[in-house]
Amino acid sequence: MTRSNKLGPEEREAAIARLKEKELDVLVVGGGIVGTGAALDSVTRGLSTGLLEARDWASGTSSRSSKLVHGGIRYLEQLDFRLVREALIERGLLLQRIAPHLVKPVRFLYPLQKRVFERIYVGAGMLLYDVFSYSGGRPPGVPHHRHLSKRQVMRAIPSLSGDALVGGLTYYDAQVDDARYVASLARTASFYGAHVASRVKVEGFVKVGERVVGVQAHDLQTDEHFEIRAKQVVNATGVWTDDTQRMVGERGTFKVRASKGIHLVVPRDRIQSAMGMIFRTEKSVLFVIPWGRHWLIGTTDTDWNLDKAHPAATAADIDYLLEHVNSVMAIPLSREDVEGVFAGLRPLLAGESESTSKLSREHVVAHTVPGLVVVAGGKWTTYRVMAKDAIDAAADALDGRVPVSTTQDIPLLGAEGYQAAWNKRGKIARAFGVHKVRIEHLLNRYGTLTDELLDLIRATPELGEPLPGADDYLGAEVVYAASHEGALHLDDVLARRTRISIEAWDRGVSAAPVAAKLMAGVLGWDAEREALEVERYLQRVAAERASQEQPDDEAADRARLEAPDIVKVD
């Protein structure tokens, strides 16, 4: 089998050619965390596999999460022990085996407001959390919880108001750059032989009688229409699940309801704290999460029935988060402190509760019609289990015996040898004449594939320069995103391969022209196309800023949709 760890334009073209010419065992529709995970699960069982995404990898829910890989400590209170245990086992796998370069431990404080009972109650829950994390037969990869006095908490988090707590407990979870993880997952699936292509929309299903035997596909880059045949199709389209089901003429046995969550990005120096924080709210929980040189503050939990591709944050959403975080801060945050804002949609299985915060985070796999498997619900952390269950269902309907899932033992590209490379980071920095902090940044984004970026810099030294207004990111990362990571448009790079769109004060406006010129050299854009990519990105930024000044969802949605997509999907 020919393997390539690139996911560039040539690989995309070759993948589409193969998708057109042969019947697949499994075709996965949806390039979020579950879809890419299902493609990797399928191809590593020896099944011929395809993967399609209408937009960019992780462009929906999977790039707009809280960036946490966690057991869900609040689900203990709901007595959902099975979900918590499953998620904690997966957390340990991601931290230690599958993606140690992308998934990192993060420490949280849970502040206490009552002296005795609350400490006993919460402490018992955290003890159970620790016990579950060991139940997978391996160490959890993070320290256990600890009790802190009020003095210890205030020493660690000077920004907290002394009136907000009487003590606290600390525990560990993990965090991840969700969009980078999904792109790496798609690339790893491609490496093992899956035919993967983004910007290919499924516009219908091909049926023989009642059986689904393939899809009608539309390459949005070339405007070509074609059929792809497959013995089993897996629908992993998240909040679009109901829409996809309607294409096959079936209402579906369950519904997926979209819940909007927004996050604020603020500079690290605005909150003096040695750890993240988690607080109760009247509806859900509020996280303050360390994120490089920033903090992420979130999240809201509200019903959303408008445009699914571009959920918009309102002024009321932003004020809600600021009000809640300021209620426990000695020095309040203001709108001027907010660098970035992003909104995402959770795909929740619809239940009888009217409150989206109470809908199920469990997942469901169903063979809704012959030849079509639907997977929906769940949470980011348990994507691998969801993917395994979906391919199990597809495999049961295939002729012959299909091997069991092996993804628990398959690291993502860049993970193998990461720890050794990290231990040598000082030597690598000296050898390439690059600051050690830069090497650490690259290792924590690319793992052992960092060598490939350093080779780019050695061949073209100016690629070692940071992008304007986004000092954390190098020009080489833009070139690499287009040549190796499947980025086809400027938005793909600034919003997902990097996080410039939410981390930079100007949201990437300064970096856009430079990044577009670098991408043009890889993708063969002419001057007109390069200018269009920049124009569309600037329109996106302006529309997002405008939406965040609106009082309600309807007005915010209208403002956000003023910016046209670079490629029309609908």
C-alpha positions as CSV (number, residue, x, y, z in Angstrom):
1,M,0.0,0.0,0.0
2,T,1.3,3.4,-1.0
3,R,1.3,5.8,2.0
4,S,1.7,9.5,2.0
5,N,1.5,11.7,5.1
6,K,0.6,14.7,2.9
7,L,-3.0,15.9,2.5
8,G,-2.4,18.6,-0.2
9,P,-4.3,19.5,-3.4
10,E,-2.7,16.6,-5.4
11,E,-3.7,14.1,-2.8
12,R,-7.3,15.5,-2.8
13,E,-7.5,15.2,-6.6
14,A,-6.2,11.6,-6.4
15,A,-8.7,10.7,-3.7
16,I,-11.6,12.0,-5.7
17,A,-10.5,10.1,-8.8
18,R,-10.4,6.9,-6.7
19,L,-13.8,7.6,-5.1
20,K,-15.4,7.9,-8.6
21,E,-13.9,4.7,-10.0
22,K,-14.5,1.9,-7.4
23,E,-17.1,0.8,-5.0
24,L,-16.1,1.4,-1.4
25,D,-16.8,-0.8,1.7
26,V,-17.6,2.3,3.7
27,L,-18.2,5.9,2.8
28,V,-18.3,8.4,5.8
29,V,-20.2,11.7,5.3
30,G,-19.1,14.4,7.6
31,G,-15.6,15.7,8.4
32,G,-15.9,16.6,12.0
33,I,-14.3,14.7,14.9
34,V,-16.7,11.7,14.7
35,G,-16.6,11.4,10.9
36,T,-12.8,11.6,10.7
37,G,-12.6,9.2,13.6
38,A,-14.9,6.8,11.8
39,A,-12.8,7.0,8.6
40,L,-9.7,6.1,10.6
41,D,-11.5,3.2,12.4
42,S,-12.8,1.8,9.1
43,V,-9.6,2.0,7.1
44,T,-7.5,0.5,9.9
45,R,-9.8,-2.6,9.9
46,G,-8.8,-3.2,6.3
47,L,-12.0,-1.7,4.7
48,S,-11.8,0.4,1.6
49,T,-12.9,3.8,2.9
50,G,-13.9,7.2,1.7
51,L,-14.5,10.4,3.7
52,L,-16.3,13.6,2.5
53,E,-16.8,17.0,4.1
54,A,-18.8,19.8,2.5
55,R,-16.7,22.6,4.0
56,D,-13.3,22.3,5.8
57,W,-12.3,19.7,8.3
58,A,-13.8,20.5,11.7
59,S,-15.5,23.6,10.3
60,G,-18.7,23.0,12.2
61,T,-19.0,22.0,15.9
62,S,-15.6,20.3,16.1
63,S,-13.6,23.5,15.9
64,R,-15.7,25.5,18.3
65,S,-15.7,23.5,21.5
66,S,-14.4,24.4,24.9
67,K,-11.1,22.7,23.8
68,L,-11.4,20.3,26.7
69,V,-10.8,16.5,26.7
70,H,-12.6,15.7,30.0
71,G,-14.8,13.2,31.8
72,G,-17.5,15.7,32.5
73,I,-17.4,16.2,36.2
74,R,-20.9,17.7,36.2
75,Y,-22.3,14.5,34.8
76,L,-21.5,12.8,38.1
77,E,-24.2,14.8,39.8
78,Q,-26.6,13.5,37.1
79,L,-25.5,10.0,38.1
80,D,-24.3,9.3,34.5
81,F,-21.4,7.2,35.8
82,R,-21.0,5.2,32.6
83,L,-20.5,8.2,30.4
84,V,-18.0,9.7,32.9
85,R,-16.0,6.5,33.2
86,E,-15.9,6.0,29.4
87,A,-14.8,9.6,28.8
88,L,-12.0,9.4,31.4
89,I,-10.7,6.2,29.9
90,E,-10.6,8.0,26.5
91,R,-8.9,11.0,28.1
92,G,-6.1,8.8,29.3
93,L,-5.7,7.2,25.8
94,L,-5.5,10.6,24.1
95,L,-3.1,12.0,26.6
96,Q,-0.7,9.2,26.7
97,R,-0.9,7.2,23.4
98,I,-3.0,8.6,20.6
99,A,-2.0,12.3,20.6
100,P,0.4,13.4,23.4
101,H,1.6,16.3,21.3
102,L,-1.9,17.7,21.0
103,V,-3.7,16.8,24.3
104,K,-2.2,18.3,27.5
105,P,-3.1,18.1,31.2
106,V,-4.8,21.2,32.6
107,R,-5.5,22.0,36.3
108,F,-8.8,23.4,37.5
109,L,-10.0,25.0,40.7
110,Y,-13.5,24.2,42.0
111,P,-14.2,27.0,44.6
112,L,-16.2,26.1,47.7
113,Q,-18.8,28.5,49.2
114,K,-19.9,26.4,52.2
115,R,-17.4,25.2,54.7
116,V,-18.2,21.5,55.6
117,F,-21.0,19.8,53.6
118,E,-19.9,21.2,50.2
119,R,-16.3,20.1,50.7
120,I,-17.4,16.6,51.6
121,Y,-19.9,16.4,48.7
122,V,-17.7,17.8,46.0
123,G,-14.6,15.9,47.4
124,A,-16.5,12.6,47.2
125,G,-17.4,13.4,43.5
126,M,-13.8,14.2,42.7
127,L,-12.6,11.0,44.5
128,L,-15.0,9.0,42.3
129,Y,-13.6,11.0,39.2
130,D,-10.1,9.9,40.1
131,V,-11.2,6.2,40.7
132,F,-13.0,6.1,37.3
133,S,-9.8,7.5,35.6
134,Y,-7.9,4.5,36.8
135,S,-10.5,2.0,35.7
136,G,-9.3,1.5,32.2
137,G,-6.4,-0.6,33.3
138,R,-3.7,2.1,33.0
139,P,-2.7,5.2,34.9
140,P,-4.8,8.3,34.0
141,G,-1.9,10.5,32.9
142,V,-2.8,13.3,35.3
143,P,-2.5,13.9,39.1
144,H,-5.3,13.3,41.5
145,H,-7.5,15.9,43.1
146,R,-6.4,18.0,46.1
147,H,-8.1,20.0,48.8
148,L,-7.0,23.7,49.3
149,S,-7.6,26.2,52.0
150,K,-8.8,29.7,51.2
151,R,-5.3,31.0,51.7
152,Q,-3.9,28.5,49.3
153,V,-6.5,29.4,46.7
154,M,-5.9,33.1,47.0
155,R,-2.1,32.6,46.7
156,A,-2.6,30.6,43.5
157,I,-5.4,32.8,42.0
158,P,-4.9,36.4,43.2
159,S,-7.6,37.6,40.8
160,L,-10.4,35.9,42.7
161,S,-12.5,37.9,45.0
162,G,-12.0,36.9,48.6
163,D,-15.8,37.0,49.1
164,A,-16.4,34.4,46.4
165,L,-15.1,31.3,48.3
166,V,-14.1,29.7,51.6
167,G,-11.7,27.2,50.1
168,G,-11.4,25.0,47.1
169,L,-10.5,21.7,45.4
170,T,-8.3,21.2,42.4
171,Y,-8.5,18.5,39.8
172,Y,-7.1,17.8,36.4
173,D,-8.6,17.3,33.0
174,A,-7.0,17.9,29.6
175,Q,-7.3,20.3,26.7
176,V,-6.7,20.1,22.9
177,D,-6.7,22.3,19.9
178,D,-9.9,20.7,18.5
179,A,-9.6,21.9,14.9
180,R,-5.9,20.8,14.6
181,Y,-6.8,17.4,16.1
182,V,-9.5,16.8,13.5
183,A,-7.3,17.8,10.6
184,S,-4.6,15.5,11.9
185,L,-7.1,12.7,12.2
186,A,-8.2,13.2,8.6
187,R,-4.6,13.2,7.5
188,T,-3.9,10.0,9.5
189,A,-6.9,8.3,7.9
190,S,-5.5,9.3,4.5
191,F,-2.0,7.9,5.5
192,Y,-3.6,4.5,6.2
193,G,-5.3,4.5,2.8
194,A,-8.6,6.3,3.2
195,H,-9.7,8.5,0.2
196,V,-10.5,11.8,1.9
197,A,-11.7,15.0,0.4
198,S,-13.0,18.3,1.8
199,R,-15.2,20.7,0.0
200,V,-17.2,17.9,-1.5
201,K,-20.9,18.1,-0.7
202,V,-23.3,15.2,-0.6
203,E,-26.5,16.3,-2.3
204,G,-28.4,13.1,-2.3
205,F,-28.3,9.3,-1.8
206,V,-28.2,6.7,-4.5
207,K,-30.7,4.0,-3.7
208,V,-31.6,0.6,-5.3
209,G,-35.1,-0.2,-4.0
210,E,-35.0,0.7,-0.3
211,R,-31.2,0.2,0.0
212,V,-28.7,3.1,0.0
213,V,-25.8,2.1,-2.3
214,G,-23.9,5.4,-2.5
215,V,-24.2,9.2,-2.7
216,Q,-24.5,12.0,-5.3
217,A,-21.5,14.2,-4.7
218,H,-20.7,17.7,-5.8
219,D,-17.1,18.9,-5.8
220,L,-17.5,22.5,-4.8
221,Q,-14.0,23.4,-5.9
222,T,-14.5,22.4,-9.5
223,D,-18.3,22.3,-9.7
224,E,-18.2,18.7,-10.9
225,H,-21.0,16.3,-10.0
226,F,-20.5,12.6,-9.7
227,E,-21.7,9.4,-7.9
228,I,-19.8,7.5,-5.3
229,R,-20.8,3.9,-4.6
230,A,-20.4,2.2,-1.3
231,K,-21.7,-0.9,0.4
232,Q,-22.3,1.1,3.6
233,V,-22.7,4.8,4.1
234,V,-22.1,6.4,7.6
235,N,-23.9,9.6,8.3
236,A,-21.7,11.5,10.8
237,T,-23.0,15.0,10.1
238,G,-23.6,16.2,13.7
239,V,-26.1,19.1,13.9
240,W,-26.9,18.5,10.2
241,T,-28.0,14.9,10.9
242,D,-31.7,15.6,10.5
243,D,-31.1,17.5,7.2
244,T,-29.0,14.6,5.8
245,Q,-31.6,12.0,6.9
246,R,-34.3,14.0,4.9
247,M,-32.2,13.4,1.7
248,V,-32.9,9.7,2.0
249,G,-36.6,10.2,2.5
250,E,-36.5,9.0,6.1
251,R,-37.5,11.1,9.1
252,G,-35.2,9.1,11.3
253,T,-35.7,7.3,14.6
254,F,-34.3,10.2,16.7
255,K,-33.7,13.9,16.3
256,V,-30.7,16.1,16.9
257,R,-31.2,19.4,18.6
258,A,-28.6,22.2,18.3
259,S,-27.5,24.0,21.5
260,K,-25.4,27.1,21.1
261,G,-22.3,27.7,23.3
262,I,-20.1,30.7,23.0
263,H,-16.6,31.4,24.4
264,L,-14.7,34.6,25.0
265,V,-10.9,34.9,24.5
266,V,-9.1,37.3,26.8
267,P,-5.3,38.0,27.3
268,R,-3.6,35.9,29.9
269,D,-2.5,39.0,31.9
270,R,-6.1,40.0,32.6
271,I,-6.6,37.2,35.1
272,Q,-3.8,36.3,37.5
273,S,-4.1,32.6,38.1
274,A,-1.9,29.5,38.2
275,M,-4.8,27.3,37.0
276,G,-8.1,27.2,35.3
277,M,-11.4,27.5,37.1
278,I,-14.9,26.0,37.0
279,F,-17.9,27.6,38.5
280,R,-21.6,26.7,38.8
281,T,-24.2,28.9,37.1
282,E,-28.0,28.7,37.3
283,K,-28.1,26.8,33.9
284,S,-24.8,24.9,33.6
285,V,-21.1,25.5,34.4
286,L,-18.7,28.3,33.6
287,F,-15.1,27.4,32.7
288,V,-12.1,29.8,32.7
289,I,-9.5,27.8,30.8
290,P,-5.8,28.6,30.2
291,W,-5.1,28.7,26.5
292,G,-1.5,29.6,25.7
293,R,-1.2,33.4,26.1
294,H,-4.9,33.7,26.5
295,W,-7.9,32.5,28.6
296,L,-11.0,30.9,27.2
297,I,-14.2,31.8,29.2
298,G,-17.4,29.8,28.4
299,T,-19.8,28.6,27.9
300,T,-23.5,29.4,27.3
301,D,-26.1,26.8,26.6
302,T,-29.1,28.0,24.5
303,D,-31.3,26.6,21.8
304,W,-30.4,27.5,18.3
305,N,-32.7,27.1,15.3
306,L,-31.0,29.4,12.7
307,D,-28.1,29.0,10.3
308,K,-26.1,25.9,11.4
309,A,-22.8,26.8,9.5
310,H,-22.3,30.2,11.1
311,P,-23.8,30.3,14.6
312,A,-23.5,33.8,16.0
313,A,-22.7,35.2,19.4
314,T,-24.9,38.1,20.6
315,A,-24.1,41.0,22.8
316,A,-26.4,39.4,25.4
317,D,-24.3,36.2,25.2
318,I,-21.1,38.1,25.8
319,D,-22.6,40.1,28.7
320,Y,-23.9,36.9,30.3
321,L,-20.4,35.4,30.4
322,L,-18.8,38.7,31.6
323,E,-21.4,39.1,34.3
324,H,-20.9,35.6,35.7
325,V,-17.1,35.7,35.6
326,N,-17.0,39.2,37.1
327,S,-19.1,38.0,40.0
328,V,-16.1,36.1,41.4
329,M,-13.3,38.4,40.2
330,A,-11.6,41.1,42.3
331,I,-10.9,43.2,39.1
332,P,-13.8,42.9,36.6
333,L,-13.3,42.2,32.9
334,S,-14.9,44.5,30.3
335,R,-15.8,44.2,26.6
336,E,-12.5,46.0,25.8
337,D,-10.7,43.0,27.3
338,V,-12.2,40.5,24.9
339,E,-9.8,39.6,22.1
340,G,-12.0,37.1,20.3
341,V,-15.4,35.4,20.5
342,F,-16.5,32.1,18.9
343,A,-19.8,30.3,18.9
344,G,-20.4,26.6,18.2
345,L,-23.3,24.2,18.2
346,R,-23.6,21.0,20.3
347,P,-25.5,18.1,18.6
348,L,-27.7,16.9,21.4
349,L,-30.1,14.0,21.2
350,A,-33.5,15.5,21.5
351,G,-35.4,14.4,24.6
352,E,-38.4,15.5,26.5
353,S,-36.7,18.2,28.5
354,E,-37.1,21.8,27.2
355,S,-33.7,22.8,28.5
356,T,-30.8,22.0,26.2
357,S,-28.5,21.8,29.1
358,K,-30.4,18.7,30.3
359,L,-30.5,16.9,26.9
360,S,-28.4,13.7,26.6
361,R,-24.7,13.7,25.9
362,E,-25.0,10.0,25.1
363,H,-24.6,8.9,21.5
364,V,-26.8,6.7,19.3
365,V,-25.9,4.5,16.4
366,A,-28.8,3.3,14.1
367,H,-29.2,1.5,10.8
368,T,-32.1,3.8,9.8
369,V,-32.4,2.2,6.3
370,P,-30.5,-0.6,4.7
371,G,-27.0,0.6,3.7
372,L,-27.1,3.7,5.9
373,V,-25.7,4.0,9.4
374,V,-26.4,7.2,11.4
375,V,-24.3,8.2,14.4
376,A,-25.3,11.2,16.5
377,G,-25.0,12.8,19.9
378,G,-22.1,12.2,22.2
379,K,-19.3,14.5,23.2
380,W,-15.9,15.4,21.7
381,T,-13.9,13.4,24.2
382,T,-15.6,10.1,23.3
383,Y,-15.4,10.5,19.5
384,R,-13.3,7.3,19.2
385,V,-16.0,5.2,20.9
386,M,-18.7,6.7,18.7
387,A,-16.6,6.1,15.6
388,K,-16.0,2.5,16.7
389,D,-19.7,1.9,17.3
390,A,-20.6,3.3,13.9
391,I,-18.2,1.1,12.0
392,D,-19.2,-1.9,14.1
393,A,-22.7,-1.3,12.8
394,A,-21.5,-0.9,9.2
395,A,-19.3,-4.0,9.5
396,D,-22.2,-6.1,10.8
397,A,-23.9,-5.5,7.5
398,L,-20.9,-6.3,5.3
399,D,-20.2,-9.7,3.8
400,G,-17.4,-11.6,5.5
401,R,-15.8,-11.1,8.8
402,V,-14.4,-7.7,9.6
403,P,-11.6,-7.2,12.1
404,V,-12.4,-5.4,15.4
405,S,-11.4,-1.8,15.9
406,T,-7.7,-1.1,16.6
407,T,-7.8,2.7,17.0
408,Q,-7.0,2.5,20.7
409,D,-3.5,1.5,19.6
410,I,-3.0,3.9,16.6
411,P,-1.3,7.2,17.3
412,L,-2.0,10.2,15.1
413,L,0.7,11.3,12.7
414,G,3.3,13.2,14.7
415,A,2.6,11.4,18.0
416,E,5.2,8.6,17.7
417,G,8.5,9.7,19.3
418,Y,7.0,13.0,20.5
419,Q,8.4,12.7,24.1
420,A,11.9,12.0,22.8
421,A,11.7,15.0,20.5
422,W,10.4,17.2,23.4
423,N,13.4,16.1,25.5
424,K,15.7,17.2,22.7
425,R,14.0,20.5,22.0
426,G,17.0,22.6,23.2
427,K,19.3,20.8,20.8
428,I,16.9,21.1,17.9
429,A,16.6,24.8,18.6
430,R,20.4,25.3,18.5
431,A,20.8,23.2,15.4
432,F,18.3,25.2,13.4
433,G,19.1,28.6,15.0
434,V,15.5,29.0,16.2
435,H,14.4,30.1,19.7
436,K,13.6,27.2,22.0
437,V,10.1,28.6,22.6
438,R,9.4,28.4,18.8
439,I,10.4,24.7,18.8
440,E,8.1,24.0,21.8
441,H,5.3,25.8,19.9
442,L,5.9,23.6,16.8
443,L,6.3,20.4,18.8
444,N,3.0,21.0,20.6
445,R,1.2,21.5,17.2
446,Y,2.9,19.1,14.9
447,G,4.8,16.6,17.1
448,T,7.6,14.8,15.3
449,L,6.4,16.3,12.0
450,T,8.0,19.5,13.2
451,D,11.1,18.4,11.2
452,E,9.1,19.0,8.0
453,L,8.4,22.6,9.0
454,L,12.0,23.2,10.0
455,D,13.0,21.9,6.6
456,L,10.8,24.5,5.0
457,I,12.4,27.2,7.1
458,R,15.9,26.0,6.3
459,A,15.1,26.1,2.5
460,T,13.3,29.5,2.8
461,P,14.5,31.4,5.9
462,E,11.9,34.1,5.7
463,L,9.2,31.4,6.5
464,G,10.7,31.4,10.0
465,E,9.3,34.9,10.5
466,P,6.0,35.4,12.5
467,L,2.9,36.6,10.8
468,P,1.8,40.2,11.3
469,G,-0.4,40.7,14.3
470,A,0.0,37.0,15.2
471,D,3.4,36.5,16.7
472,D,2.8,32.9,17.8
473,Y,2.5,31.6,14.2
474,L,5.2,31.4,11.5
475,G,4.9,31.8,7.8
476,A,6.0,28.1,7.4
477,E,2.8,27.0,9.2
478,V,0.7,28.7,6.5
479,V,2.6,27.0,3.7
480,Y,2.5,23.7,5.5
481,A,-1.3,24.0,6.0
482,A,-1.8,24.3,2.3
483,S,0.7,21.7,1.2
484,H,0.2,19.0,3.8
485,E,-2.9,19.7,5.9
486,G,-5.7,20.1,3.4
487,A,-6.2,23.8,3.7
488,L,-7.8,25.1,0.5
489,H,-8.8,28.6,1.5
490,L,-7.5,31.5,3.7
491,D,-10.3,31.0,6.2
492,D,-9.2,27.3,6.7
493,V,-5.7,28.6,7.8
494,L,-6.6,31.6,9.9
495,A,-9.6,30.0,11.7
496,R,-8.7,26.3,12.0
497,R,-5.1,25.3,11.1
498,T,-4.1,28.2,13.3
499,R,-6.4,30.0,15.8
500,I,-5.4,33.5,14.6
501,S,-9.1,34.5,14.0
502,I,-9.9,34.2,17.7
503,E,-6.4,34.9,19.3
504,A,-5.3,38.1,17.5
505,W,-6.6,41.5,18.6
506,D,-7.5,42.3,15.0
507,R,-8.8,38.7,14.4
508,G,-6.3,38.1,11.6
509,V,-6.9,41.3,9.5
510,S,-3.1,42.1,9.5
511,A,-2.1,38.5,8.8
512,A,-4.6,37.9,6.0
513,P,-2.7,39.4,3.1
514,V,0.6,37.8,4.0
515,A,-1.0,34.4,4.6
516,A,-2.9,34.6,1.3
517,K,0.3,35.3,-0.6
518,L,2.0,32.3,1.0
519,M,-1.0,30.1,0.2
520,A,-1.1,31.4,-3.4
521,G,2.4,30.0,-4.0
522,V,1.3,26.5,-3.0
523,L,-2.2,26.4,-4.5
524,G,-1.4,28.3,-7.7
525,W,-3.8,31.3,-7.1
526,D,-3.5,34.3,-9.4
527,A,-3.6,37.9,-8.1
528,E,-7.4,38.1,-8.5
529,R,-8.0,34.9,-6.5
530,E,-5.6,36.0,-3.8
531,A,-7.4,39.3,-3.4
532,L,-10.8,37.6,-3.3
533,E,-9.6,35.3,-0.5
534,V,-8.5,38.3,1.6
535,E,-11.7,40.2,0.8
536,R,-13.9,37.3,1.9
537,Y,-11.9,36.8,5.1
538,L,-12.2,40.5,6.0
539,Q,-15.9,40.4,5.3
540,R,-16.2,37.4,7.7
541,V,-14.4,39.3,10.5
542,A,-16.6,42.4,10.0
543,A,-19.8,40.3,10.0
544,E,-18.7,38.5,13.2
545,R,-18.0,41.8,14.9
546,A,-21.3,43.2,13.8
547,S,-23.2,40.1,15.0
548,Q,-21.6,40.4,18.4
549,E,-23.2,43.8,18.8
550,Q,-26.7,42.5,18.2
551,P,-29.3,42.0,21.0
552,D,-30.7,38.6,20.0
553,D,-30.1,35.5,17.9
554,E,-32.2,36.6,14.9
555,A,-30.4,39.9,14.5
556,A,-27.0,38.3,15.1
557,D,-27.7,35.6,12.5
558,R,-28.7,38.3,9.9
559,A,-25.5,40.2,10.6
560,R,-23.3,37.2,10.4
561,L,-24.8,36.0,7.1
562,E,-24.0,39.4,5.4
563,A,-20.5,37.9,4.7
564,P,-20.6,35.4,1.8
565,D,-18.8,32.1,2.0
566,I,-15.7,31.8,-0.3
567,V,-17.3,28.7,-1.7
568,K,-21.1,28.5,-1.9
569,V,-22.3,25.4,-0.1
570,D,-26.1,25.9,0.1
